[in-house]
């Protein structure tokens, strides 16, 4: 199992379940093993030492107390009125202090005094108090640091799970838009109509439809595909739509040997072309959709159509524009530019600038 999938599964559990497992099980066991290690070594040399056995029981009790104290503090600080869901971003110094101090004073320091009493045969003098406290604070700092690391790991887990959920949502939305009943039914009805009039056209349309569905299902779950693969999807879609509506929309793509090397998030250009058909060629039966590519320091992709916007056309680019923006944000964070919409002359234009990546 890779780290990312482990973090995702861990983050999908409830916060209370994660805390119980970490603070009441994993943390006490770790503290117990660290605390018992030197005493077990000493027990090898003094097998009959009842004092060591008693001290081991104290260490066990202390480990349970460490887990319970940390669990109680964490659950309290997780209240929405304090930090709540932002616990993975708690101030580092504050987080260390509120966990470090009570563990050192209530648990670890008494254990250190018990060790000195056992070794020295009596109560330790006041002169050793600073030493005991210093050692206790140092040990406890390691425990608190481990807890803070857990909280930061939890924050990363939540981010990973959130990104994965967003990716799955985008993938599902793409498939839903394409494999919706009216698209398939209308396409298959068109195939059936052509079977009587022109079996050759019906066969070509069916092949394009099959290829389109296969590619979309395959590519939608991938992080990146080549520009050439994206254009293959678009070509199949344009072929199907031209046959369905008996339109003559031409796809203009520059012939470039770099198309196989250019790496982009899947179906972003396809969504824009699909949007052009929905809003630009619903009333106009011929025209052009052009895809222009410019690769310098960054990759620039321009999709443009000369269709006529329908009455219900959305200047913002509709759902296709929303999908593209979400997919780019998921892939590049803030490192992208996406400007799109209808120009004053009615032509739709979308300009995407992303980091230059190669397959």
C-alpha positions in Angstrom: 0.0 0.0 0.0 1.5 3.3 -1.0 1.7 6.3 1.4 -0.9 8.4 -0.4 -3.6 5.6 -0.2 -2.8 5.1 3.5 -3.2 8.8 4.3 -6.4 8.9 2.3 -7.9 5.9 4.2 -6.7 7.3 7.5 -8.2 10.7 6.9 -11.6 9.2 5.9 -12.1 7.8 9.4 -13.9 10.0 11.9 -11.7 12.4 14.0 -12.7 10.7 17.2 -11.8 7.3 15.9 -8.4 8.5 14.7 -7.7 10.1 18.1 -8.7 7.1 20.1 -6.4 4.8 18.1 -3.4 7.2 18.2 -3.6 8.7 21.7 -5.1 5.7 23.6 -3.3 2.9 21.8 -0.3 3.8 19.7 1.1 6.6 21.9 0.9 4.7 25.2 2.5 1.6 23.6 5.3 3.8 22.3 5.9 5.6 25.6 5.8 2.2 27.4 8.4 0.7 25.2 10.7 3.7 25.4 10.3 3.9 29.2 10.7 0.2 29.9 13.8 -0.4 27.7 16.4 0.8 30.2 14.6 -1.0 33.1 14.4 -4.3 31.1 18.2 -4.0 30.5 18.7 -3.5 34.2 16.5 -6.4 35.1 18.8 -8.7 33.1 21.6 -7.9 35.6 19.3 -7.9 38.7 16.8 -10.6 38.0 15.3 -10.6 41.5 14.8 -6.9 41.8 11.2 -6.3 42.9 11.8 -2.6 42.8 12.3 -2.8 39.1 9.1 -4.7 38.6 7.3 -2.1 40.7 8.9 0.7 38.7 7.8 -1.1 35.4 4.2 -1.0 36.6 4.6 2.8 37.3 5.9 3.2 33.7 2.9 1.3 32.4 0.6 3.6 34.4 2.5 6.6 33.2 2.2 5.6 29.6 -1.6 5.2 30.0 -1.7 8.7 31.7 0.3 10.2 28.8 -2.2 8.9 26.3 -5.2 10.0 28.3 -3.9 13.5 29.0 -3.0 14.1 25.3 -6.3 12.7 24.2 -8.2 14.9 26.6 -6.3 18.0 25.6 -6.6 17.3 21.9 -10.3 16.6 22.0 -10.8 19.9 24.0 -8.7 21.9 21.5 -10.7 20.3 18.6 -13.8 22.1 19.6 -15.1 24.3 16.8 -14.9 27.4 19.0 -11.1 26.9 19.4 -9.4 25.4 16.4 -11.7 22.7 15.3 -11.1 21.4 11.8 -7.9 23.5 11.5 -6.1 21.4 14.2 -3.6 20.3 11.5 -2.5 24.0 11.4 -2.3 24.6 15.1 0.5 27.0 16.0 3.6 24.8 16.4 5.0 26.4 19.6 1.6 26.6 21.3 0.9 23.0 20.4 4.2 21.8 21.9 3.8 23.7 25.1 0.2 22.6 25.9 1.2 19.0 25.4 4.7 19.1 26.8 4.2 20.8 30.1 1.5 18.7 31.7 3.1 15.4 30.6 6.5 16.5 32.1 5.1 17.7 35.4 2.4 15.1 36.0 3.9 11.9 34.5 7.6 11.9 33.6 9.1 13.9 36.4 7.5 11.6 39.2 8.9 8.6 37.3 12.4 10.1 37.3 12.2 10.7 41.1 11.0 7.1 41.6 14.0 5.9 39.7 16.4 7.9 41.8 14.7 6.7 45.0 15.1 3.1 43.9 18.8 3.6 42.9 19.7 5.7 45.9 17.7 3.8 48.5 16.0 7.0 49.8 14.5 10.3 48.8 16.8 12.3 46.4 18.1 15.6 47.6 16.8 18.9 46.4 20.0 19.5 44.5 19.0 16.9 41.9 15.6 18.5 41.2 16.8 20.7 38.3 18.5 17.7 36.8 15.4 15.5 37.1 13.2 18.2 35.7 15.6 18.9 32.8 15.8 15.2 31.8 12.0 14.9 32.1 11.4 18.0 30.0 13.8 16.7 27.3 12.2 13.3 27.2 8.7 14.7 27.1 9.7 17.1 24.3 10.3 14.1 22.1 6.8 12.8 22.9 5.2 16.1 22.2 7.2 16.4 19.0 5.9 13.1 17.8 2.4 14.2 18.6 2.8 17.4 16.6 4.2 15.3 13.7 1.1 13.2 13.9 -1.1 16.3 13.7 0.8 17.6 10.7 0.5 14.2 9.1 -3.2 14.3 9.8 -3.4 17.7 8.0 -1.6 16.2 5.0 -4.0 13.2 5.1 -7.0 15.5 5.0 -5.6 17.4 2.1 -4.8 14.2 0.2 -8.3 12.8 0.8 -9.9 16.1 -0.2 -7.9 16.3 -3.5 -8.8 12.6 -4.2 -12.5 13.3 -3.6 -12.4 16.3 -5.9 -10.7 14.3 -8.6 -13.3 11.5 -8.3 -16.0 14.1 -8.4 -14.6 15.7 -11.6 -14.2 12.2 -13.2 -17.8 11.3 -12.3 -19.1 14.6 -13.7 -17.3 14.1 -17.0 -18.7 10.6 -17.4 -22.2 11.7 -16.3 -22.2 14.5 -18.9 -21.1 12.2 -21.7 -22.9 9.0 -20.9 -26.2 10.7 -20.0 -29.2 9.0 -21.5 -30.2 11.6 -24.0 -26.7 11.7 -25.5 -26.5 8.0 -26.0 -30.1 7.5 -27.0 -29.9 10.3 -29.6 -26.6 9.1 -30.9 -27.9 5.5 -31.2 -31.1 6.7 -32.8 -29.1 8.6 -35.4 -27.1 5.4 -36.1 -30.3 3.4 -36.5 -31.6 6.1 -39.0 -28.5 5.9 -41.0 -28.5 2.1 -41.1 -31.5 2.2 -43.5 -30.3 5.1 -45.6 -26.5 4.7 -45.5 -25.1 1.7 -43.7 -21.5 3.0 -44.3 -22.2 6.2 -42.4 -24.0 4.3 -39.7 -20.9 2.1 -39.3 -18.5 5.0 -39.2 -20.7 6.8 -36.6 -20.9 3.8 -34.4 -17.1 3.3 -34.5 -16.6 7.0 -33.6 -19.1 6.7 -30.7 -17.5 3.5 -29.4 -14.0 5.0 -29.6 -15.2 8.2 -27.9 -16.8 6.4 -24.9 -13.7 4.1 -24.6 -11.3 7.0 -24.6 -13.3 9.1 -22.1 -13.6 6.3 -19.7 -9.9 5.5 -20.0 -8.6 9.1 -19.8 -10.9 10.6 -17.2 -9.2 8.7 -14.4 -5.7 9.7 -15.4 -3.7 12.6 -14.1 -2.1 13.6 -17.4 -2.5 12.6 -21.0 -0.7 13.8 -24.2 -2.2 16.5 -26.3 -2.4 14.0 -29.2 -4.6 11.7 -27.1 -6.9 14.7 -26.2 -7.3 15.6 -29.8 -8.2 12.0 -30.7 -11.1 12.2 -28.2 -12.2 15.6 -29.6 -12.1 14.2 -33.2 -14.3 11.3 -32.3 -16.8 13.7 -30.6 -16.9 16.1 -33.5 -17.5 13.2 -35.9 -20.4 11.9 -33.8 -22.0 15.4 -33.4 -21.6 16.2 -37.1 -23.4 13.0 -38.0 -26.1 13.5 -35.4 -27.0 17.1 -36.4 -25.9 16.9 -40.0 -23.6 19.8 -39.4 -20.3 20.6 -41.0 -18.1 21.7 -38.1 -14.4 21.4 -38.9 -11.8 20.9 -36.2 -8.6 22.9 -37.0 -5.5 21.7 -35.2 -1.9 22.7 -36.0 0.3 19.9 -37.2 3.0 19.7 -34.6 5.4 16.9 -33.7 5.2 18.1 -30.1 1.6 17.0 -29.7 2.7 13.6 -28.4 5.1 15.2 -26.0 2.8 17.8 -24.5 1.3 16.7 -21.3 -2.0 18.2 -20.1 -4.8 17.2 -17.6 -7.4 15.0 -19.4 -10.5 16.3 -21.2 -9.9 20.0 -20.6 -10.0 20.8 -24.3 -12.7 18.3 -24.9 -14.9 20.0 -22.4 -14.5 23.3 -24.2 -15.2 21.8 -27.6 -18.3 20.1 -26.1 -19.3 23.5 -24.8 -18.9 25.0 -28.3 -21.4 22.5 -29.7 -23.9 23.1 -27.0 -23.8 26.9 -27.1 -22.3 27.8 -30.4 -23.6 25.4 -33.0 -27.1 24.6 -31.7 -28.6 26.9 -34.4 -25.7 27.2 -36.9 -24.9 24.1 -38.8 -21.4 24.8 -40.1 -18.3 26.5 -38.9 -14.9 25.9 -37.3 -13.5 25.0 -34.0 -9.8 25.8 -33.8 -7.2 24.6 -31.3 -4.0 26.5 -31.3 -0.9 25.6 -29.3 2.1 27.7 -28.3 5.0 26.3 -26.3 7.5 28.6 -24.9 8.4 28.9 -21.2 4.7 27.9 -20.6 2.2 26.0 -22.6 -0.6 28.1 -24.1 -3.7 26.5 -25.5 -6.4 28.5 -27.3 -9.8 27.1 -28.2 -12.0 29.2 -30.5 -15.2 28.8 -32.4 -17.2 30.9 -34.9 -20.6 29.6 -33.8 -23.6 31.7 -33.0 -24.5 31.8 -29.4 -28.0 30.5 -28.6 -30.5 32.5 -26.5 -29.7 30.6 -23.4 -25.9 30.7 -24.1 -23.8 31.3 -21.0 -21.0 33.8 -21.5 -19.0 32.3 -18.7 -18.5 29.1 -20.6 -21.2 27.0 -18.9 -20.4 23.7 -17.1 -17.6 23.0 -19.5 -15.7 26.1 -18.3 -16.4 25.2 -14.6 -15.0 21.7 -15.2 -11.9 23.0 -16.9 -11.2 25.5 -14.1 -11.6 22.9 -11.4 -9.4 20.4 -13.2 -6.7 22.9 -13.7 -6.8 24.0 -10.1 -6.6 20.4 -9.0 -3.6 19.8 -11.2 -1.6 23.1 -10.8 -3.0 24.9 -7.7 -2.6 28.6 -8.5 0.0 28.1 -11.2 -2.3 28.4 -14.2 -4.4 31.0 -16.2 -7.8 30.4 -17.7 -9.6 33.1 -19.5 -12.8 32.2 -21.4 -16.1 33.5 -22.6 -18.0 35.1 -25.5 -16.3 38.0 -27.2 -18.2 41.1 -28.4 -18.4 39.6 -31.9 -20.1 36.4 -30.5 -17.2 34.1 -31.0 -16.2 31.9 -28.0 -12.6 31.9 -27.0 -10.8 30.1 -24.2 -7.1 30.7 -23.4 -5.3 28.3 -21.0 -1.7 28.8 -19.8 -0.1 26.0 -17.8 3.4 24.9 -16.9 5.2 23.2 -19.8 5.3 19.5 -19.2 6.4 16.6 -21.4 5.1 13.1 -21.4 
